[in-house]
Amino acid sequence: MRLQISNFRGIRKGSLELERLNILIGSNNSGKTTILEALFLAPNPIRYVAYGSGYGYSAVSVLSYLHSTLGSEAYVFLLHNYTEKLAGIACTDLSKEVKVWFQRGGNRIEVYVEENNELLYFGYLGSSNKSESILGSALLGQRDSESGRLMPGSRTRPINPRYFISEATGESFYFHPLLMKLIWGYLKDHWVEFRSKGLTSRVAKRISEGVAGDYDDLLLEPFIGGTQTIYVRTKDARGIRLGDLGSGVQVLTTLMLIYEFLKPRMLLIDDIESHMNPMLLTHVVSWFAEILKNDTMLVVSTHSLEAAKFIAGALEEFEPQIVLLSLREGKLRSRNLSLDEVEELEKAGIDVRVGEGILI
């Protein structure tokens, strides 16, 4: 799959070829998270996603929540330097292509999705607040021949923008540790479905293998004050709140549950080594091998060279792609590194995350 980005978030211009297993490395502000977020939005930025209670979160509102500071949420963060008028994300897979456009006009950011030679207008976002105004059905859009500006047309397509998912990408799911509480809200609302699929006991037993624990199920039960919480049940029938276990166990339990329930075509994980001790990382990598056999495309970012080497070495049969990223004046640059190259650079005392500008 080929990803192209223009004026989106920190990337003014860039492209990247993606394989089945991709490991993104680079210094802070090198474009790793922006790439993951672009892939998360590519199937349709305003579709409902598996975050929060009810149907309150679209894909783009999840990112707004993640990037909020002191309660400030506004969709202008989607545009490079907060000033560009048009941002684009394009994904091409074989003969299929989807393009997502965010076009600013005044206090609006209009949302268009282009697929199968059709430009679809879905509605608009607030550039200075977190408002969303989404149509009940898509409108066929058009381009002004002189200015190139995108405009909604008058013809209606019977597509509900909230449920549209591009055929070019399929569903994608973005996992970041800071979003776990939102995912727990979704788990709570759909707990009966998780249990009916046998996922709660299956995941609990898998977690036990990774932490040498004695868990046999996950339960949703009352807690103090009439609230509910998720418990990890031990084999001697004790319950431990998931939130009271180590951060690594919380991350792995949540990630496994939501993936096994949704089975998205793309799984996108930010800071894969976050909260992971070596035992848990070994366990999650063995799980990666299972999901890669299901034709899932996996894209992970990491600040740890050791984590990148371990993942690539353990999953060598899937021909992992280690991508070193760098941003200079908004232009994305990349270089694919082999496992041997990373090890040689380390032996020479060169940290690829610090010296990426020289190496690319």
QUIVEN-V170083 format. One record per residue. N is the residue number from 1. RES is the residue in three letters. OMEGA is omega as a letter, one per 30 degrees, with the letter a starting at -180 (none if undefined). BURIAL is + if it has 24 or more other C-alpha atoms within 12 Angstrom, else -. D_FIRST is the distance of its C-alpha to the first C-alpha in Angstrom with 2 decimals. Layout:
# QUIVEN-V170083
N | RES | OMEGA | BURIAL | D_FIRST
N | RES | OMEGA | BURIAL | D_FIRST
This chain:
# QUIVEN-V170083
1 | MET | l | + | 0.00
2 | ARG | l | + | 3.79
3 | LEU | l | + | 6.56
4 | GLN | a | + | 10.01
5 | ILE | l | + | 13.25
6 | SER | l | + | 16.79
7 | ASN | l | + | 19.97
8 | PHE | l | + | 18.57
9 | ARG | a | + | 20.68
10 | GLY | a | + | 21.15
11 | ILE | l | + | 18.59
12 | ARG | l | + | 20.07
13 | LYS | l | + | 17.34
14 | GLY | l | + | 14.24
15 | SER | a | + | 10.66
16 | LEU | l | + | 8.47
17 | GLU | a | + | 5.94
18 | LEU | l | + | 5.12
19 | GLU | a | + | 6.67
20 | ARG | l | + | 8.82
21 | LEU | a | + | 11.37
22 | ASN | l | + | 11.26
23 | ILE | a | + | 14.67
24 | LEU | l | + | 15.23
25 | ILE | a | + | 18.74
26 | GLY | a | + | 20.90
27 | SER | l | + | 24.06
28 | ASN | l | - | 24.75
29 | ASN | l | + | 23.33
30 | SER | l | + | 20.62
31 | GLY | a | + | 17.78
32 | LYS | a | + | 16.65
33 | THR | l | + | 17.76
34 | THR | l | + | 16.65
35 | ILE | l | + | 12.96
36 | LEU | a | + | 13.56
37 | GLU | l | + | 15.54
38 | ALA | l | + | 13.15
39 | LEU | l | + | 10.63
40 | PHE | a | + | 13.91
41 | LEU | a | + | 15.00
42 | ALA | l | + | 12.03
43 | PRO | a | + | 13.17
44 | ASN | a | + | 16.57
45 | PRO | a | + | 18.46
46 | ILE | l | + | 21.82
47 | ARG | l | + | 21.20
48 | TYR | a | + | 23.51
49 | VAL | a | + | 22.14
50 | ALA | l | + | 23.88
51 | TYR | l | + | 25.86
52 | GLY | l | + | 29.60
53 | SER | l | - | 32.38
54 | GLY | l | - | 32.35
55 | TYR | a | - | 29.80
56 | GLY | a | - | 30.23
57 | TYR | l | + | 26.76
58 | SER | a | + | 23.84
59 | ALA | a | + | 20.56
60 | VAL | l | + | 21.69
61 | SER | l | + | 25.18
62 | VAL | l | + | 24.00
63 | LEU | l | + | 22.67
64 | SER | l | + | 25.95
65 | TYR | a | + | 27.87
66 | LEU | a | + | 26.09
67 | HIS | a | + | 26.82
68 | SER | l | - | 30.32
69 | THR | a | - | 33.19
70 | LEU | l | - | 36.78
71 | GLY | a | - | 35.79
72 | SER | l | - | 34.29
73 | GLU | l | + | 31.43
74 | ALA | a | + | 30.29
75 | TYR | l | + | 27.01
76 | VAL | l | + | 27.57
77 | PHE | l | + | 25.66
78 | LEU | a | + | 22.40
79 | LEU | a | + | 23.46
80 | HIS | a | + | 23.42
81 | ASN | l | - | 26.95
82 | TYR | a | - | 28.01
83 | THR | a | - | 29.01
84 | GLU | a | + | 26.22
85 | LYS | a | + | 26.55
86 | LEU | l | + | 22.97
87 | ALA | a | + | 19.76
88 | GLY | l | + | 16.32
89 | ILE | l | + | 12.84
90 | ALA | l | + | 10.13
91 | CYS | l | + | 6.70
92 | THR | l | + | 5.58
93 | ASP | a | - | 4.60
94 | LEU | a | - | 7.35
95 | SER | a | - | 10.34
96 | LYS | a | - | 9.70
97 | GLU | l | + | 9.49
98 | VAL | l | + | 11.25
99 | LYS | l | + | 13.17
100 | VAL | a | + | 15.50
101 | TRP | l | + | 18.66
102 | PHE | a | + | 21.49
103 | GLN | a | + | 24.56
104 | ARG | l | + | 27.74
105 | GLY | a | - | 31.14
106 | GLY | a | - | 34.14
107 | ASN | l | - | 33.77
108 | ARG | l | + | 30.86
109 | ILE | a | + | 27.12
110 | GLU | a | + | 25.99
111 | VAL | l | + | 22.75
112 | TYR | l | + | 20.91
113 | VAL | a | + | 17.83
114 | GLU | a | + | 16.80
115 | GLU | l | + | 15.37
116 | ASN | l | - | 16.58
117 | ASN | l | - | 18.54
118 | GLU | l | + | 20.43
119 | LEU | a | + | 21.02
120 | LEU | l | + | 22.17
121 | TYR | a | + | 24.48
122 | PHE | a | + | 24.67
123 | GLY | a | + | 27.34
124 | TYR | l | + | 27.83
125 | LEU | l | + | 28.02
126 | GLY | a | + | 30.88
127 | SER | a | + | 30.29
128 | SER | l | - | 33.35
129 | ASN | a | - | 33.31
130 | LYS | a | + | 31.25
131 | SER | l | + | 32.13
132 | GLU | l | + | 29.83
133 | SER | a | - | 30.99
134 | ILE | a | + | 28.74
135 | LEU | l | + | 29.71
136 | GLY | l | - | 30.64
137 | SER | a | - | 28.76
138 | ALA | l | + | 26.23
139 | LEU | l | + | 27.65
140 | LEU | a | + | 26.24
141 | GLY | l | + | 25.71
142 | GLN | l | - | 26.42
143 | ARG | l | - | 26.32
144 | ASP | a | - | 29.57
145 | SER | a | - | 30.03
146 | GLU | a | - | 31.87
147 | SER | a | - | 30.35
148 | GLY | a | - | 26.77
149 | ARG | l | - | 27.29
150 | LEU | a | + | 25.63
151 | MET | l | + | 28.31
152 | PRO | l | + | 28.68
153 | GLY | a | - | 30.42
154 | SER | a | - | 33.13
155 | ARG | a | - | 31.55
156 | THR | l | - | 30.35
157 | ARG | a | - | 27.50
158 | PRO | l | - | 28.27
159 | ILE | l | - | 25.24
160 | ASN | a | - | 26.05
161 | PRO | a | + | 23.76
162 | ARG | a | + | 24.31
163 | TYR | l | + | 22.77
164 | PHE | l | + | 20.02
165 | ILE | a | + | 16.49
166 | SER | l | + | 13.66
167 | GLU | a | + | 12.74
168 | ALA | a | + | 9.19
169 | THR | a | + | 8.64
170 | GLY | a | + | 11.87
171 | GLU | l | + | 14.06
172 | SER | l | + | 13.33
173 | PHE | a | + | 16.27
174 | TYR | a | + | 17.19
175 | PHE | l | + | 20.03
176 | HIS | a | + | 22.40
177 | PRO | a | + | 25.95
178 | LEU | a | + | 27.53
179 | LEU | a | + | 26.24
180 | MET | a | + | 27.87
181 | LYS | l | + | 30.91
182 | LEU | l | + | 28.94
183 | ILE | l | + | 27.26
184 | TRP | l | + | 30.80
185 | GLY | l | + | 31.93
186 | TYR | l | + | 29.41
187 | LEU | a | + | 30.49
188 | LYS | a | + | 34.10
189 | ASP | a | - | 33.67
190 | HIS | a | + | 31.89
191 | TRP | a | + | 33.86
192 | VAL | l | - | 35.49
193 | GLU | l | - | 32.18
194 | PHE | a | + | 31.06
195 | ARG | a | + | 34.43
196 | SER | l | - | 34.50
197 | LYS | a | - | 31.30
198 | GLY | a | - | 32.98
199 | LEU | a | + | 30.38
200 | THR | l | + | 32.97
201 | SER | a | + | 34.95
202 | ARG | a | + | 32.01
203 | VAL | l | + | 30.38
204 | ALA | a | + | 33.85
205 | LYS | l | + | 34.54
206 | ARG | l | + | 31.24
207 | ILE | l | + | 32.07
208 | SER | l | + | 35.53
209 | GLU | a | + | 34.16
210 | GLY | a | + | 32.31
211 | VAL | a | + | 35.33
212 | ALA | l | - | 38.17
213 | GLY | a | - | 39.25
214 | ASP | a | - | 41.02
215 | TYR | l | + | 38.99
216 | ASP | l | + | 38.90
217 | ASP | l | + | 37.67
218 | LEU | a | + | 36.47
219 | LEU | l | + | 38.83
220 | LEU | a | + | 38.96
221 | GLU | a | - | 42.62
222 | PRO | l | - | 45.05
223 | PHE | a | - | 45.63
224 | ILE | l | - | 48.31
225 | GLY | l | - | 49.19
226 | GLY | l | - | 47.80
227 | THR | l | - | 44.15
228 | GLN | l | - | 41.62
229 | THR | l | + | 39.54
230 | ILE | l | + | 37.32
231 | TYR | l | + | 39.29
232 | VAL | a | + | 38.38
233 | ARG | l | + | 41.18
234 | THR | a | + | 42.72
235 | LYS | l | - | 44.34
236 | ASP | l | - | 47.75
237 | ALA | l | - | 46.78
238 | ARG | l | - | 46.47
239 | GLY | l | + | 43.88
240 | ILE | l | + | 42.07
241 | ARG | l | + | 40.13
242 | LEU | a | + | 36.44
243 | GLY | l | - | 36.91
244 | ASP | l | - | 39.72
245 | LEU | a | - | 37.74
246 | GLY | a | - | 35.98
247 | SER | a | - | 32.87
248 | GLY | l | + | 30.77
249 | VAL | l | + | 32.00
250 | GLN | a | + | 31.28
251 | VAL | a | + | 27.65
252 | LEU | l | + | 27.04
253 | THR | a | + | 28.98
254 | THR | a | + | 27.27
255 | LEU | a | + | 23.72
256 | MET | a | + | 24.52
257 | LEU | a | + | 26.34
258 | ILE | l | + | 23.79
259 | TYR | a | + | 20.85
260 | GLU | l | + | 23.08
261 | PHE | a | + | 24.23
262 | LEU | a | + | 21.01
263 | LYS | a | + | 18.60
264 | PRO | l | + | 15.52
265 | ARG | l | + | 12.10
266 | MET | l | + | 11.02
267 | LEU | a | + | 13.89
268 | LEU | a | + | 14.18
269 | ILE | l | + | 17.37
270 | ASP | l | + | 19.20
271 | ASP | a | + | 21.90
272 | ILE | a | + | 21.59
273 | GLU | a | + | 24.91
274 | SER | l | + | 26.76
275 | HIS | a | - | 29.95
276 | MET | l | + | 29.00
277 | ASN | a | - | 31.71
278 | PRO | a | - | 31.01
279 | MET | a | - | 32.01
280 | LEU | l | + | 29.68
281 | LEU | l | + | 26.73
282 | THR | a | + | 27.53
283 | HIS | a | + | 27.63
284 | VAL | l | + | 24.36
285 | VAL | l | + | 22.60
286 | SER | l | + | 24.27
287 | TRP | l | + | 22.95
288 | PHE | a | + | 19.37
289 | ALA | l | + | 19.96
290 | GLU | a | - | 20.97
291 | ILE | l | + | 18.09
292 | LEU | l | + | 15.51
293 | LYS | l | - | 17.53
294 | ASN | l | - | 16.87
295 | ASP | l | - | 13.15
296 | THR | l | + | 12.50
297 | MET | a | + | 9.59
298 | LEU | l | + | 11.83
299 | VAL | a | + | 11.73
300 | VAL | l | + | 15.32
301 | SER | l | + | 17.34
302 | THR | l | + | 20.76
303 | HIS | a | + | 23.70
304 | SER | l | + | 25.09
305 | LEU | l | + | 24.64
306 | GLU | l | + | 26.49
307 | ALA | l | + | 24.08
308 | ALA | a | + | 21.06
309 | LYS | a | + | 23.02
310 | PHE | a | + | 24.19
311 | ILE | a | + | 20.87
312 | ALA | a | + | 19.35
313 | GLY | a | + | 22.64
314 | ALA | a | + | 23.10
315 | LEU | a | + | 19.67
316 | GLU | a | - | 19.65
317 | GLU | a | - | 19.23
318 | PHE | l | + | 15.60
319 | GLU | a | - | 14.91
320 | PRO | l | + | 14.24
321 | GLN | l | + | 12.76
322 | ILE | a | + | 15.35
323 | VAL | l | + | 14.47
324 | LEU | a | + | 17.59
325 | LEU | l | + | 17.39
326 | SER | l | + | 20.10
327 | LEU | l | + | 21.09
328 | ARG | a | - | 23.88
329 | GLU | l | - | 25.29
330 | GLY | a | + | 22.13
331 | LYS | a | + | 19.91
332 | LEU | l | + | 17.06
333 | ARG | a | + | 17.27
334 | SER | l | + | 15.57
335 | ARG | l | + | 16.50
336 | ASN | a | + | 15.29
337 | LEU | l | + | 18.40
338 | SER | l | - | 19.60
339 | LEU | l | + | 21.87
340 | ASP | a | - | 24.80
341 | GLU | l | - | 24.12
342 | VAL | a | + | 24.14
343 | GLU | l | - | 27.37
344 | GLU | l | - | 28.95
345 | LEU | l | - | 28.35
346 | GLU | l | - | 29.90
347 | LYS | l | - | 32.85
348 | ALA | l | - | 33.39
349 | GLY | a | - | 33.62
350 | ILE | l | - | 30.55
351 | ASP | a | + | 28.57
352 | VAL | a | + | 25.03
353 | ARG | a | + | 24.81
354 | VAL | a | + | 27.92
355 | GLY | a | - | 27.49
356 | GLU | l | + | 23.84
357 | GLY | l | - | 25.12
358 | ILE | a | - | 26.95
359 | LEU | a | - | 24.36
360 | ILE | none | - | 21.48
